[in-house]
Amino acid sequence: MKNNHSAKSGKNRLAKENSPYLLQHAENPVDWFAWGEEAFKEARQQNKLIFLSIGYSTCYWCHVMERESFSDLSTGQLMNDKFINIKVDREERPDVDEIYMTALQLMTRHGGWPISIFLTPDRKPFYGATYIDNSSFKTLMNNLSQLWESDPDTILAMAEQITRTLQKITQSSEANKTSFPPVKLIGQASKAFADDFDEEYGGFNGAPKFPQPSVLQFLMLEEKNRFMVERTLNAIARGGIHDHVGGGIHRYAVDTAWSTPHFEKMLYDQAQLLHAYAHAFKWTTNPLYQFMAEDIIAYLKQRLLDSTGLFYSAEDAETECFEGKTYTWAITELQEALDKKEWAFFERTYRLEEKRLGEREFSYKGVILQLKKDHMQLAKSLDLTFDKFINQLKKINKKLLHLRNQRQQPRLDDKIITSWNGLTIEALAYASEVFSDKRVLNMAERAGQALWDFLRGDRPLYHVMREGKVKFSAYLDDYATVILAFIALNQVTKKTLWFDRAIFLADTMIEELWSPSGRFYYSNPETDYLLTHYQQSLDGAMPSANSLALRALTKLLGTGMQQYTHHVEAILRSNASHLNRMPQALPYMLIGLYDYYIIEDSVSMTDSEKHLLSSSVVNVQANLLKDRIEKEEPLQLTIILNIEKGWHINTNKPSQTFLHPTTINIQTPDGKIKENIHYPEGHKIDSCLGNNLEVYSQTVEIKAELNLIELVEGINKTSLNISIIFQACNDKGQCLLPGTVSMNLPVNIKS
């Protein structure tokens, strides 16, 4: 085989790739291949083992292995002589990454990046690790190549056994199961998270500690979880994991107190934590959460915003080989930067502790900025209002940012990933509604339009774009997150084009990726060179793709799009066994389950569970003043709710943000509806949920005037699909799950 490493150019074949991660390896003395037929053909023809290295551009230990091993001439020569070497960017090919990460976990009981895994010529794994130091890597390569030459059957047998197990795990199907995940799983998952909760510092389990925004979003379903949510969000806001000077949140902390981060910043973390902080503000009205949401938005604008309006993927953890060097300080440096008054404030606000950071020859001492206490506590201790404290903090941080920007900055991964942008657009749209901020809505709309314009083409949706070049058909999470983004934009702007685009993508997602097993494939089942087509994964740093798809289709179902009922129910049934065994492993899927029970509260619930729904104590009737109208005549609709004695339901605008409002959704299958719904005022009560709560009790009438518009030409008969959503609480403060009553009323139109 001709070695593709050119002595003249000093570059290998990865120089032709577009991924920042692959380009980082373009000058290695390794004859790297990208994932594809060229590599596999060489492996078959030469009967060589494959060394597969999977990582991403902001991965610290990927950089270390690149410096120690892949840049070393003798190591590169050994790799070229004995193996076909393939380099994969996990963010470009999450399907490949998911398969071999699962294989790695089967072999070693742990995972991480870089993935360093050895395969047979037909891509079956038999040995795996993560980071390997150079000496051990050379020894391992020699041992494996000798075994392949002397006893290939041993390797082939191991690979076959691992592959069979891998395919069994990734393609497991419970589609024939008739059981449905019960609503009690929500409470069971909450208890499991409470058992693992760190009451001192927030978060779950021990170090390393990840923010886990999916868990926080799930916990915000129930008021009883408020302490866990607030303690965690407050600790992240004050900790070293938060970049106080430049904004945004680092990927995770290496300790339980959130004080020492692993310094890379990922777009998907910013998006999900923006959504979580905005949601928490709506839930609690704590101004800290608005400050944190605005902090993340400012970071997105300053560091990750592309000229198209879309967002780059990430910033690196290291600068010039030193992890976190851009973000850390010497105490003398801080003293020189601030005047006397600023330093006095700064010293009382921040914990100034020098730590040994980095690894081996790239270690150094530095201060990671973190607050001594929560923002509210610090403001009080300084005898300042929260706003004045924040303004003073911002002034000093702005000064430090100007100084910090003069340093070498971390590398930017400037590829644009569809799914991560979908999460970001949804979060921006949601935040714009919570904070009534048109500038944030403009960011969301601009990004949404850019995604629609640039990440489509001869395919319905692409996965990634860099420097104007799109690549790879969309994966399941690409479709699902963009659907959620467009639904959010439709909800805030009321522009039907976003809803129409969401429907188009939902239908395409089903056509391209739906599996007979009752869930979605992650990638198109016709994709070449995959050992298996992944269908199931747990929620992690991002929600799993099937969890996202469930949530997207459930939201569409909530607007009256009944055609998605089958797919929603199939996903839930196919995951019922896993949810029953370990509900806390799929918190985002449980949000979809919760939403589904609100929309379709009669399905598959046991009699013992139905009393948990608000519809068990409220009787609903709906009628039209006239069911036969002239073509442009408005319809007069009356909805009557009869509420059992001792119970009340929330008004359309409840006094407490954690209470679910009474809302009415009306659709027609043959056109659109312009509606004017008149919710009556409630009466005020005091309960353990709060004072002066506005509620409805006994009998309530809600009237609506409806105009049918853009009807199908020549139609003389249609219907109204009505969904009434409400939450009932009793006089003791016990609240039931929100319930939905759906009705269908026929309408005749005079010709």
Residue, then its C-alpha position, 0 to 999 in steps of 0.5 A: m500500500k502506498n503511504n499517503h503521508s506526503a513528505k513534501s507537504g508534511k500532511n496525510r489524507l486527513a488534510k482533505e477533511n473538513s472536521p476541525y478534529l481530523l484536521q488537528h491530525a493532518e500533520n501526524p506521521v500516521d497514514w490516517f484514513a477517515w471512516g469509509e470504504e477506502a480504509f475498509k478495502e485496504a484492511r480486507q486486501q492487506n488482512k490487517l487489523i484496524f486501529l480506530s481512534i474516536g475523539y473530538s476537537t475540544c477533548y483534552w486527553c485526545h490532545v495529549m494522546e495526539r502529542e505523545s503518540f500520534s506525533d511521534l515518528s517511531t509510533g507512527q511508523l509502527m501504526n502504519d506497518k501493522f494497522i489500518n488507522i482510522k480517525v473519527d470525529r465523534e461529533e461528525r459521526p455520532d452513530v459510529d461513536e455510539i456503537y464503539m463506545t458501547a463496545l468499549q463499555l462492554m469490554t472495560r466497564h467504563g468509557g470516555w474519550p479518546i476511544s482507542i479500539f482495535l477491530t478485525p478487518d470487518r470492523k468487529p471490536f476485540y480490544g479497547a481502551t481510552y487514553i493510552d500513554n505512548s510506551s504502553f501503546k507501542t507495547l500493546m500494538n506489538n502484542l496485538s499484531q503478533l497475536w493476529e499473525s500467530d493466532p488470528d482465530t482467538i481474535l476473531a472469536m473474541a470479536e464475534q462474541i463482542t459483536r453479537t452482544l453489541q447487536k443484542i443490546t443495540q437492537s433489543s426490541e420490546a415492540n410486542k409488549t402491551s404494557f405501558p409505563p405507569v405514571k408512578l414512575i415519575g415519583q419513583a425517579s424523583k425519589a431515586f434522584a433524591d437518594d443520590f442528591d448532594e445536599e451540600y453542593g447540589g448535583f448528583n452522585g460524586a465527582p466528576k460532577f456534570p450539570q445534568p440539565s435533563v435531570l433538572q428539567f425533569l425535577m421541575l415537573e414537581e414542586k417537591n423537588r424545588f430544593m434539589v433544583e435550586r441548590t444545584l443551579n445556585a452552586i453551578a452559578r457560584g462555582g468554578i464551573h461557571d466562567h464568571v468573567g467570560g460567561g457560559i458554563h464549562r462541561y463538568a467539574v472534577d470535584t463535588a463542589w463544582s470548584t475545578p472545571h474541565f474547561e471545555k465549553m460545549l454548545y449543547d451545555q449552554a443551550q440546555l442550561l439556558h433553558a433550565y435557568a429560564h425555566a427555574f426563573k419562571w418557576t421561582t422568580n429568583p433574579l439570579y436565574q435571569f442573570m444566569a440565563e442572560d450570562i449564557i446568552a451573552y456568551l453565545k453572542q460573543r464567542l459562538l455566534d456564526s455570521t449566518g446566525l447559527f452557533y459554533s460547537a465548542e471551545d477547547a479546554e486547553t491553551e498552548c497545551f495548558e489546560g484552562k490557562t486562558y481562564t485562570w489567574a495569578i493573585t498579583e495579576l488580579q491585584e494589578a488589574l483592579d483599583k483599591k475599591e474594586w479589589a476590596f469588593f473582589e476580595r470579599t466576593y471571590r474565593l482566591e485560592e491557588k491550585r495546582l492545575g494541568e497535567r505533568e509537564f503542563s501543570y501550573k498554579g492558578v486561581i479559578l474564580q468562584l464566589k465565596k457564597d451564593h449571589m444572594q448571600l453575598a449581596k446581603s453580606l455587603d449590604l447591597t440589593f441584588d441588582k446593585f451587587i450584580n452591577q458591581l460584579k459585571k463592572i469588574n468582570k468586564k474589566l477582567l475580560h478585557l485583560r483576559n482577551q489579550r491572552q491566547q484564546p482556546r481553539l474554537d471548533d467552528k463546525i455547526i451541528t444541527s442538533w446542538n443548534g436545535l437545542t439552542i434555538e428552542a432555549l432562546a425562543y423559550a427564554s425570550e418568552v419568559f423574559s419578554d425579550k425581543r432581542v433574544l427572540n430575534m436571535a432565535e428566529r434568525a438562527g431558525q431561518a438560517l438552519w432552514d436555509f443552510l442545512r437542507g438542500d438535496r436532503p431534507l436535513y443535514h447533520v453538520m456544516r463548516e465553512g458553508k459545506v454541509k455533510f452527512s444526512a441528519y440523525l434522529d436527534d437532529y430531526a427531533t431538536v429542530i422540530l422542538a425548536f420550530i414548535a417553540l418558535n411557533q409558540v412564541t411568534k404565532k407564525t404558522l410557517w414554523f409549525d408547518r416546518a415542524i410537521f414536515l420534519a416530523d413526517t420526514m423523521i418517521e419516513e426515514l428513521w422509524s423502526p418496526s421495533g416501535r422506536f426510531y433508528y438513530s441513523n438511516p438503516e441503509t447507512d453503510y459500514l455500521l455493525t449495528h443500527y442503534q435504537q436505544s440509549l440513555d439520557g446523558a449530557m444530552p437527552s437520548a435521541n429517542s427521548l427527544a423524538l418522543r418529546a417532539l412528537t408529544k408536543l405535536l400531539g398536544t396541538g391536536m396532531q393525532q396522527y402521531t399518537h401511534h408513534v408516541e405510544a409505541i416509543l413508550r411501550s418499547n421502553a416500558s421495561h427499561l423505564n420500569r427497571m431504572p426510570q431515573a436513567l431516562p429523565y427526559m423521556l419521563i418528561g415526554l411521558y408526563d406530557y403524554y399523560i396530560i394530553e391522553d390521560s385515559v390511555s393504558m392507566t390502571d384504575s388505581e392510577k386514574h384518580l391521580l389525574s385532574s380529570s377524575v374530579v372535573n366534568v367537562q361539556a362543550n357546545l356550539l351556539k349554532d353548528r350550522i353557519e355561513k362561510e365567514e360566520p364566527l362560531q360561538l363556543t361554550i365550555i362548561l367545567n363542573i368541579e367536584k366539591g372540595w376541589h378547585i382548578n387553576t385559572n388561565k394565569p395562576s398566581q404561582t408559576f409551578l401551577h399548571p394553567t387552565t388552557i384550551n387548544i382548538q384545531t380544525p383538520d380542514g383549515k385554520i382557526k382565529e380564536n378569541i377565548h374569554y377566560p373568566e376571572g377566578h376567586k381568591i383563596d388561601s392554602c398551603l400553596g400560597n395566599n390569594l391564589e386565583v382559582y375556579s371552583q364549582t361551575v365555570e363557563i369559558k366562552a370563545e369566538l372562533n373564525l374558520i379561515e383558509l378552509v379547503e375550497g368547497i368544503n361544507k363540513t368540518s369539525l373542531n378538535i378541542s383539548i381542555i387542559f387543567q390542574a385540580c388541587n384540593d383545599k388541603g393543598q394536594c394537587l393532581l397531575p394536569g389532565t386533558v379532556s379532548m372533544n370533537l364537535p361537528v360543524n356544517i357550513k352553508s354553501 
